[in-house]
Amino acid sequence: MSAGSAPRAAVFDLDGTLILSEHRNRAVWEAFLAGRGIVIDDDFARRVTGRRGVDVFTELFPGQSHEALIAEILQVVATAELPEMTHVPGAAAYVRGLAAADVPLGLVTSAYREHVDEVLAGLGVDGAFGVLVTSADVRRGKPDPEGYLKACAALGVDPADAVGFEDSEAGVAAVRAAGMRCVGVATTLDPALLAEDADLVVPSFENLAWPPPFGSLA
């Protein structure tokens, strides 16, 4: 995206960006790891937020079966008392507005497809995205840019002409590594942390314009 030019496409993260769910995800990790005698802290939560479970498993439990670990964590989700997920203010309306304006839309998430379908249906935006890239659709998860590059290719846009929306450090790193502009949505982290690498940081999607008011586009 050259200076002064408007972006052509928007690519969104899901958890923490369109839906307030990272507090729930942290509760899942806490319950799962407590059963293994591991107590997590804020630093751990920052490291895992936005990343695929299989990538975190590889770091924490090298050599162990991902399938068994996934089954165990899904059991936690099914049985533990977890906080409710709520919508990020303005997210659904923002996505619908872009779709109505024929802006090409993509979604890149570290979650599984079943979760994606449930959340998008709940938001009422399940038909808005031209491409969905989920945990199973990439070989390398965030902070690797593979997912965002794949989404841009499927949408037929150069990454330089797309904007990524993310709430986590791993997600912002993936967007920037793909060569895209990045809007950090400060629902999960301190805005100052996101501002280190994001081009713009917002508290929500309420009153957010398209194109976003980056310095050269304001």
CORWOPE-V708917 format. One record per backbone hydrogen bond with DSSP energy under -0.5 kcal/mol. NH is the residue of the N-H (numbers start at 1). CO is the residue of the C=O. E is the energy in kcal/mol with one decimal. If there is no record, write none. Layout:
BEGIN
NH,CO,E ; NH,CO,E
END
This chain:
BEGIN
5,2,-2.3 ; 8,161,-3.1 ; 9,161,-1.5 ; 10,104,-2.3 ; 11,163,-3.0 ; 12,106,-2.8 ; 13,165,-2.0 ; 16,19,-3.3 ; 17,14,-1.5 ; 18,14,-2.8 ; 19,14,-1.6 ; 20,86,-3.9 ; 21,19,-1.3 ; 25,21,-2.5 ; 26,22,-2.4 ; 27,23,-1.6 ; 28,24,-1.9 ; 29,25,-2.4 ; 30,26,-2.7 ; 31,27,-2.3 ; 32,28,-2.7 ; 33,29,-2.8 ; 34,30,-2.0 ; 35,31,-1.1 ; 36,33,-1.4 ; 37,34,-1.6 ; 38,33,-2.7 ; 39,37,-0.5 ; 40,38,-0.5 ; 45,41,-2.3 ; 46,42,-2.3 ; 47,43,-1.8 ; 48,44,-1.9 ; 49,45,-1.9 ; 51,48,-2.1 ; 56,52,-1.7 ; 57,53,-2.7 ; 58,54,-1.8 ; 59,55,-1.3 ; 60,56,-2.6 ; 61,57,-3.4 ; 64,61,-2.0 ; 69,65,-1.8 ; 70,66,-2.9 ; 71,67,-2.3 ; 72,68,-1.9 ; 73,69,-2.4 ; 74,70,-2.5 ; 75,71,-1.5 ; 76,72,-1.5 ; 77,73,-2.0 ; 78,74,-2.0 ; 79,75,-1.5 ; 80,76,-2.9 ; 82,80,-0.9 ; 86,20,-1.3 ; 88,18,-1.9 ; 91,88,-2.4 ; 94,90,-2.2 ; 95,91,-2.5 ; 96,92,-2.6 ; 97,93,-2.4 ; 98,94,-2.1 ; 99,95,-2.5 ; 100,96,-2.5 ; 101,97,-1.3 ; 102,99,-1.6 ; 103,98,-2.6 ; 104,8,-0.8 ; 104,102,-0.5 ; 106,10,-2.2 ; 107,131,-1.8 ; 108,12,-2.7 ; 109,133,-2.7 ; 116,112,-2.1 ; 117,113,-2.9 ; 118,114,-1.9 ; 119,115,-2.6 ; 120,116,-2.7 ; 121,117,-1.9 ; 122,118,-2.0 ; 123,119,-2.0 ; 124,120,-1.0 ; 125,120,-2.3 ; 126,120,-0.6 ; 128,125,-1.9 ; 130,105,-2.4 ; 131,105,-1.0 ; 133,107,-3.1 ; 134,132,-0.6 ; 135,111,-2.7 ; 137,134,-1.7 ; 138,135,-0.9 ; 143,170,-0.5 ; 144,141,-2.1 ; 147,144,-0.5 ; 149,145,-2.7 ; 150,146,-2.5 ; 151,147,-2.2 ; 152,148,-2.4 ; 153,149,-2.2 ; 154,150,-2.2 ; 155,151,-2.0 ; 156,152,-0.9 ; 156,153,-0.6 ; 157,152,-2.4 ; 161,158,-2.6 ; 162,159,-1.8 ; 163,9,-2.0 ; 164,181,-2.8 ; 165,11,-2.2 ; 166,164,-0.5 ; 166,183,-2.3 ; 170,49,-0.6 ; 172,168,-2.6 ; 173,169,-2.3 ; 174,170,-1.8 ; 175,171,-2.3 ; 176,172,-2.5 ; 177,173,-2.4 ; 178,174,-1.4 ; 179,176,-1.3 ; 180,175,-1.9 ; 181,162,-1.6 ; 183,164,-2.9 ; 184,182,-0.6 ; 184,200,-3.3 ; 185,166,-3.2 ; 186,184,-0.7 ; 186,202,-2.9 ; 187,185,-2.2 ; 188,185,-0.6 ; 193,190,-1.4 ; 194,190,-1.4 ; 195,191,-2.4 ; 196,192,-0.6 ; 196,193,-0.9 ; 197,194,-1.5 ; 198,194,-3.0 ; 199,182,-1.6 ; 200,182,-1.3 ; 202,184,-2.7 ; 205,89,-2.3 ; 206,89,-0.6 ; 208,205,-1.8 ; 214,212,-2.4 ; 217,214,-1.0 ; 218,214,-1.7
END
